[in-house]
């Protein structure tokens, strides 16, 4: 039986953009997003667009938000992103309109292949469709699709496909009831 040998790990085939672009984003992101020094969502949206994000109107971005690569991010209209949200988008993250990503939530597009001793990087996109709600301190895992108006409750961990108008809860999250809208 093989053992993990991290000395053999490499991800040369993963290229998220030029080193200069990544370094510039690291500095700007740290100063104006992760520090909370810039409270204005309008300015944050402008900065994200400069770095290649596609963002609609009326987007609210609270302080202390961490975004790995803005150029792998698209956000619809009237989206709320709460304090301390971490969008670890090594792959595309697509957020539909009227989506709420509550404080402390994590959107993770990357993981490692535990079946290989080299621990290779695996990335998969995430989709949050119209009206979805990602609860506080919940985790959306690589490859997850949160369909229209589905809800992931506080502290839950998603995987796979969350069906429309359904509330999911737990670790791993399972459907617990329908989401009734008035």
Backbone bond lengths (Angstrom), bond angles and torsions (degrees), N, CA, C in turn:
res aa  C-N    CA-C-N  psi(-1)  N-CA   C-N-CA  omega(-1)  CA-C   N-CA-C  phi
1 X - - - 1.450 - - 1.527 109.25 -
2 X 1.351 115.87 130.63 1.466 121.59 179.13 1.522 110.91 -74.93
3 X 1.301 114.76 158.40 1.460 121.60 174.96 1.520 108.17 -118.19
4 X 1.320 116.02 155.83 1.462 120.00 175.05 1.517 107.84 -65.89
5 X 1.329 115.54 133.16 1.455 121.91 177.50 1.521 107.71 -129.12
6 X 1.315 116.50 91.15 1.462 120.38 -175.52 1.522 113.46 -66.76
7 X 1.334 117.53 -13.61 1.464 118.83 176.41 1.527 111.11 -68.32
8 X 1.330 117.37 -18.11 1.469 121.26 178.94 1.524 112.32 -95.42
9 X 1.338 117.48 -1.86 1.462 120.75 -178.34 1.513 110.72 -66.61
10 X 1.303 115.45 136.40 1.458 121.76 171.16 1.520 107.47 -154.82
11 X 1.311 116.25 149.78 1.455 119.85 176.03 1.524 110.39 -132.19
12 X 1.303 115.87 47.09 1.460 122.05 -177.32 1.525 111.68 -58.83
13 X 1.303 117.87 -30.08 1.464 120.08 -177.22 1.533 112.43 -79.48
14 X 1.327 118.49 -9.40 1.455 121.35 177.31 1.524 108.72 -92.18
15 X 1.329 116.96 117.77 1.456 121.13 -179.12 1.528 109.51 -130.39
16 X 1.336 118.26 98.07 1.458 120.92 -177.34 1.524 114.83 -83.85
17 X 1.307 118.54 4.97 1.468 121.79 -178.76 1.515 110.24 138.23
18 X 1.319 115.01 172.83 1.465 119.71 -176.85 1.529 111.05 -63.76
19 X 1.309 115.27 152.03 1.463 121.28 179.92 1.529 110.56 -61.90
20 X 1.321 117.69 -37.99 1.464 121.61 -179.99 1.528 110.33 -64.90
21 X 1.327 116.94 -45.32 1.470 121.42 178.89 1.529 110.66 -61.27
22 X 1.320 116.98 -44.31 1.463 121.16 179.89 1.524 111.19 -64.66
23 X 1.327 117.27 -40.90 1.460 121.16 -179.65 1.533 110.09 -66.75
24 X 1.326 116.91 -44.14 1.457 120.62 177.93 1.522 110.83 -60.11
25 X 1.341 116.61 -44.76 1.460 119.61 179.21 1.525 110.75 -64.36
26 X 1.321 117.28 -39.63 1.463 120.65 179.37 1.530 110.12 -56.61
27 X 1.318 117.23 -46.19 1.467 121.50 -178.44 1.531 110.30 -67.37
28 X 1.328 117.47 -50.73 1.471 122.13 -178.80 1.533 110.19 -62.95
29 X 1.341 116.61 -46.01 1.457 120.55 -179.92 1.513 112.85 -61.14
30 X 1.321 116.14 -41.59 1.463 120.95 178.93 1.528 110.98 -65.76
31 X 1.321 116.35 -44.80 1.468 120.24 -177.51 1.529 113.11 -68.87
32 X 1.326 116.85 -46.87 1.458 119.59 -168.10 1.530 115.37 -105.35
33 X 1.305 118.14 -15.43 1.461 119.71 -179.85 1.529 110.78 -109.66
34 X 1.315 116.96 -57.35 1.459 120.78 -175.24 1.523 112.95 -71.50
35 X 1.322 118.20 -26.74 1.457 120.56 -177.60 1.522 112.56 -80.29
36 X 1.307 117.49 -24.32 1.448 120.81 -176.52 1.515 112.94 78.88
37 X 1.336 117.39 8.33 1.464 121.80 -177.16 1.531 111.85 -70.05
38 X 1.322 117.02 -23.44 1.464 121.59 -177.24 1.526 109.35 -111.52
39 X 1.335 117.86 100.29 1.462 119.71 -175.92 1.531 114.31 -78.68
40 X 1.310 118.82 -17.15 1.460 122.31 -173.02 1.532 113.21 -76.85
41 X 1.320 116.32 119.17 1.467 120.76 175.93 1.515 111.21 -64.74
42 X 1.328 117.05 -35.25 1.466 121.25 -178.46 1.527 111.08 -59.62
43 X 1.315 116.90 -45.04 1.468 120.99 179.77 1.533 110.09 -68.89
44 X 1.322 117.53 -40.54 1.465 120.86 178.81 1.522 110.53 -61.74
45 X 1.326 117.03 -43.53 1.473 120.88 177.93 1.520 110.03 -60.85
46 X 1.333 116.74 -43.71 1.461 120.60 178.29 1.531 111.08 -58.68
47 X 1.327 116.68 -46.93 1.474 121.04 -179.40 1.537 110.11 -62.14
48 X 1.321 117.13 -44.30 1.463 119.95 179.16 1.526 111.28 -60.76
49 X 1.322 117.14 -41.18 1.469 120.83 178.26 1.523 111.29 -63.48
50 X 1.338 117.15 -40.06 1.461 121.02 177.44 1.534 110.25 -57.96
51 X 1.343 115.91 -34.30 1.462 120.91 179.82 1.532 113.11 -90.00
52 X 1.333 117.44 10.49 1.463 120.48 171.34 1.510 117.09 101.34
53 X 1.327 118.40 1.08 1.471 119.92 176.98 1.526 109.04 -71.45
54 X 1.323 115.14 147.62 1.468 121.43 174.15 1.528 106.26 -104.08
55 X 1.334 116.40 116.64 1.461 120.31 -172.46 1.526 110.13 -135.17
56 X 1.333 114.90 134.25 1.456 121.61 179.21 1.518 112.03 -81.78
57 X 1.326 114.99 -163.93 1.468 120.69 -176.70 1.530 110.78 -93.22
58 X 1.331 115.07 156.23 1.455 121.33 174.80 1.513 115.27 69.13
59 X 1.322 117.40 26.58 1.466 121.56 -179.50 1.530 109.48 -83.96
60 X 1.329 115.91 131.67 1.465 122.17 179.02 1.528 108.18 -110.07
61 X 1.329 115.43 123.66 1.464 121.47 178.27 1.525 107.56 -121.69
62 X 1.306 116.38 112.06 1.461 122.20 -178.30 1.530 110.65 -76.53
63 X 1.342 117.95 172.72 1.468 121.40 179.85 1.538 113.05 -66.92
64 X 1.306 114.20 159.68 1.466 125.08 172.61 1.532 113.17 66.08
65 X 1.321 117.12 30.92 1.463 122.05 177.12 1.524 108.32 -87.81
66 X 1.336 115.87 137.40 1.462 121.23 178.59 1.522 108.74 -115.54
67 X 1.325 116.47 125.57 1.465 122.79 178.64 1.523 106.90 -125.20
68 X 1.334 116.58 121.85 1.470 120.62 -176.19 1.527 111.63 -64.53
69 X 1.336 117.77 -58.90 1.463 122.29 -176.60 1.528 109.97 -137.78
70 X 1.340 119.18 103.35 1.461 121.31 -178.19 1.525 113.47 -57.61
71 X 1.310 117.60 -29.52 1.463 120.95 -178.02 1.531 112.49 -70.36
72 X 1.330 117.87 -6.77 1.467 122.56 173.09 1.537 110.52 -109.19
73 X 1.347 117.07 31.35 1.460 120.86 -174.65 1.523 110.59 -133.59
74 X 1.333 115.67 129.50 1.472 120.07 170.12 1.525 107.92 -131.04
75 X 1.341 114.62 134.92 1.458 122.05 -175.24 1.527 108.23 -132.35
76 X 1.330 116.50 133.38 1.455 121.84 177.92 1.514 112.07 -78.50
77 X 1.335 115.50 -160.27 1.462 122.54 -177.82 1.529 111.68 -84.27
78 X 1.322 115.49 148.43 1.471 124.22 171.46 1.541 112.49 54.53
79 X 1.311 114.97 50.83 1.467 122.37 177.84 1.522 108.36 -100.71
80 X 1.329 116.37 141.18 1.461 121.94 175.91 1.521 108.90 -111.56
81 X 1.329 115.88 128.38 1.465 121.60 176.00 1.527 106.67 -120.33
82 X 1.337 116.04 113.95 1.457 122.22 -172.90 1.522 114.37 -78.02
83 X 1.328 114.89 172.88 1.459 122.55 179.57 1.531 110.74 -56.75
84 X 1.307 114.62 141.08 1.463 123.96 173.83 1.521 114.28 60.54
85 X 1.328 117.50 25.24 1.467 120.42 172.21 1.517 107.73 -71.50
86 X 1.330 116.13 140.11 1.463 121.49 177.48 1.522 107.96 -119.33
87 X 1.336 115.67 112.45 1.460 121.57 175.39 1.524 106.43 -102.71
88 X 1.318 115.54 94.69 1.464 122.53 -177.58 1.531 107.25 -90.81
89 X 1.335 114.84 72.22 1.462 120.53 -171.65 1.528 112.53 -93.65
90 X 1.311 114.02 82.71 1.458 121.26 170.58 1.527 110.20 -73.42
91 X 1.339 116.13 -17.24 1.462 124.61 174.52 1.527 106.61 -131.25
92 X 1.313 116.52 178.29 1.465 121.84 -176.26 1.531 112.31 -61.74
93 X 1.319 115.73 134.82 1.461 123.35 169.11 1.523 106.51 -118.72
94 X 1.329 116.00 120.01 1.458 122.43 -179.76 1.522 108.63 -113.86
95 X 1.328 115.71 122.56 1.457 122.45 -177.37 1.526 107.44 -118.04
96 X 1.331 116.54 120.05 1.459 120.93 178.91 1.508 111.55 -74.01
97 X 1.325 116.14 -179.52 1.459 121.99 179.50 1.521 111.47 -72.54
98 X 1.331 115.15 153.73 1.470 123.41 175.77 1.529 113.47 59.03
99 X 1.312 116.06 34.52 1.467 122.55 177.84 1.520 108.58 -96.50
100 X 1.325 116.39 141.91 1.462 122.30 174.74 1.528 108.38 -115.75
101 X 1.329 115.84 122.82 1.461 122.14 173.46 1.528 105.28 -112.57
102 X 1.323 116.15 104.44 1.469 121.68 -171.27 1.524 112.18 -76.32
103 X 1.332 114.42 166.24 1.453 122.51 -172.67 1.525 113.13 -54.79
104 X 1.327 113.54 137.05 1.456 120.55 176.12 1.522 115.28 76.45
105 X 1.326 118.08 2.29 1.472 120.20 179.07 1.530 109.75 -70.08
106 X 1.330 116.23 152.47 1.458 121.71 178.01 1.518 109.19 -124.55
107 X 1.326 115.81 131.51 1.459 122.73 173.53 1.520 106.04 -112.17
108 X 1.325 116.87 110.56 1.463 122.08 -172.77 1.527 110.35 -113.79
109 X 1.318 117.30 116.92 1.465 120.98 -179.98 1.526 112.88 -99.44
110 X 1.320 117.65 -2.17 1.458 120.02 -177.26 1.513 112.84 -127.92
111 X 1.328 113.73 154.92 1.451 122.25 177.29 1.531 106.67 -157.48
112 X 1.308 116.65 -174.25 1.460 120.31 179.09 1.516 110.05 -125.35
113 X 1.309 115.45 149.55 1.465 121.73 -179.02 1.530 109.25 -79.46
114 X 1.317 115.35 101.61 1.467 120.69 -177.47 1.526 112.43 -71.17
115 X 1.326 118.01 -10.64 1.462 121.56 -179.66 1.528 112.74 -83.74
116 X 1.343 115.95 -12.03 1.460 120.29 -179.48 1.521 110.67 -109.97
117 X 1.297 116.75 140.08 1.460 120.45 178.89 1.527 111.27 -66.25
118 X 1.338 117.04 -20.60 1.460 121.51 179.96 1.531 112.59 -84.79
119 X 1.352 117.51 -7.45 1.469 122.51 173.07 1.528 111.97 58.71
120 X 1.344 117.02 40.68 1.463 122.87 -174.48 1.526 112.72 -54.76
121 X 1.335 115.01 146.37 1.458 122.36 177.16 1.528 110.21 -72.03
122 X 1.330 115.71 136.55 1.466 122.71 174.61 1.527 106.45 -124.71
123 X 1.334 117.34 131.26 1.460 120.31 176.24 1.523 109.87 -125.10
124 X 1.329 115.29 145.91 1.462 122.16 175.29 1.531 107.76 -146.45
125 X 1.331 117.15 144.29 1.466 119.97 -179.65 1.526 112.66 -71.35
126 X 1.322 114.99 167.06 1.464 123.24 175.00 1.522 107.60 -126.58
127 X 1.346 116.05 140.38 1.460 121.54 175.49 1.521 109.22 -126.60
128 X 1.326 115.98 127.19 1.461 122.55 172.68 1.527 106.04 -115.88
129 X 1.318 117.06 109.47 1.460 121.38 -174.33 1.522 112.15 -83.62
130 X 1.322 115.64 170.79 1.467 125.52 -178.64 1.530 112.59 -38.69
131 X 1.339 116.46 126.46 1.456 122.07 172.66 1.520 116.33 74.30
132 X 1.326 117.89 7.23 1.469 120.11 179.49 1.531 109.94 -69.19
133 X 1.328 115.44 155.43 1.464 120.94 178.97 1.522 107.79 -134.41
134 X 1.330 115.58 120.02 1.459 122.63 176.74 1.523 106.11 -103.58
135 X 1.330 116.98 112.52 1.459 122.72 -174.02 1.515 113.43 -68.00
136 X 1.315 115.37 162.69 1.464 123.02 -179.43 1.532 110.60 -55.99
137 X 1.318 114.58 139.20 1.465 123.71 177.12 1.531 114.14 55.27
138 X 1.315 116.20 24.39 1.459 119.17 175.23 1.527 108.72 -93.79
139 X 1.336 116.18 166.03 1.460 122.00 -177.84 1.515 109.47 -126.79
140 X 1.327 115.39 129.42 1.456 122.38 174.70 1.529 105.91 -105.41
141 X 1.332 116.38 118.97 1.463 121.56 -173.00 1.538 111.75 -89.60
142 X 1.339 116.78 165.32 1.455 120.73 -177.80 1.534 112.28 -54.97
143 X 1.339 115.03 137.64 1.458 120.96 176.43 1.521 114.48 83.34
144 X 1.320 118.22 0.98 1.468 121.09 -178.33 1.522 110.93 -73.77
145 X 1.323 115.12 140.45 1.463 122.64 170.74 1.521 106.83 -120.51
146 X 1.326 116.08 117.46 1.463 121.39 176.16 1.529 105.61 -100.41
147 X 1.322 115.69 103.97 1.462 120.77 -174.39 1.525 111.67 -71.28
148 X 1.327 116.00 172.82 1.455 123.05 -172.88 1.531 113.17 -50.26
149 X 1.313 114.64 125.56 1.463 124.53 176.02 1.530 114.77 61.10
150 X 1.326 117.47 16.96 1.471 119.99 171.95 1.526 107.55 -74.36
151 X 1.317 115.22 156.67 1.462 120.62 -176.99 1.529 109.91 -133.69
152 X 1.330 116.31 132.97 1.456 123.25 174.66 1.523 106.47 -109.04
153 X 1.338 117.61 117.23 1.456 120.86 -172.34 1.528 112.70 -75.46
154 X 1.322 114.67 168.41 1.465 123.90 -177.60 1.533 111.29 -49.29
155 X 1.342 116.00 129.02 1.456 121.97 173.59 1.517 115.69 73.14
156 X 1.323 118.24 8.93 1.467 121.04 -177.83 1.526 110.93 -87.27
157 X 1.334 115.99 163.44 1.455 122.11 178.68 1.526 108.22 -125.04
158 X 1.326 115.39 118.11 1.465 120.28 -177.53 1.523 110.97 -88.28
159 X 1.327 113.37 159.80 1.470 120.04 169.00 1.524 106.76 -160.28
160 X 1.297 116.12 144.57 1.460 120.21 177.12 1.511 112.84 78.81
161 X 1.319 115.87 -134.77 1.457 122.96 -172.71 1.526 110.24 -117.30
162 X 1.317 117.07 119.83 1.465 122.30 177.21 1.523 107.18 -95.27
163 X 1.304 117.15 117.80 1.458 123.36 -171.21 1.535 112.22 -70.15
164 X 1.348 117.14 153.86 1.461 121.59 -178.37 1.530 112.67 -56.89
165 X 1.338 115.27 145.89 1.468 123.21 174.70 1.533 112.76 50.55
166 X 1.344 115.66 39.06 1.464 120.75 -179.69 1.524 108.61 -128.54
167 X 1.324 116.25 140.93 1.462 122.12 177.83 1.521 108.48 -98.70
168 X 1.350 115.45 129.56 1.460 122.55 -179.76 1.516 109.32 -115.26
169 X 1.332 116.15 141.84 1.453 120.74 -178.22 1.527 109.89 -147.73
170 X 1.334 115.67 148.89 1.460 120.98 173.42 1.508 114.64 107.35
171 X 1.351 113.48 -178.72 1.467 122.39 179.71 1.519 108.19 -131.79
172 X 1.317 119.64 102.53 1.462 126.36 -5.10 1.532 110.11 -73.08
173 X 1.334 115.17 156.89 1.459 120.48 -177.45 1.524 111.26 -68.00
174 X 1.321 115.16 136.76 1.466 122.36 175.22 1.526 107.79 -127.40
175 X 1.325 115.80 156.13 1.460 121.15 178.44 1.521 109.03 -66.14
176 X 1.341 116.75 129.80 1.477 120.17 -179.47 1.529 112.00 -113.88
177 X 1.330 117.10 -27.30 1.471 119.80 175.99 1.533 108.33 -174.09
178 X 1.316 114.47 172.30 1.467 121.04 176.26 1.524 109.15 -78.49
179 X 1.318 115.91 149.56 1.455 121.20 175.78 1.525 108.08 -95.31
180 X 1.305 115.94 107.02 1.456 121.66 179.73 1.519 109.39 -85.40
181 X 1.312 116.43 130.45 1.457 121.95 179.84 1.518 109.76 -112.16
182 X 1.335 117.34 134.77 1.481 120.98 178.95 1.507 109.89 -96.04
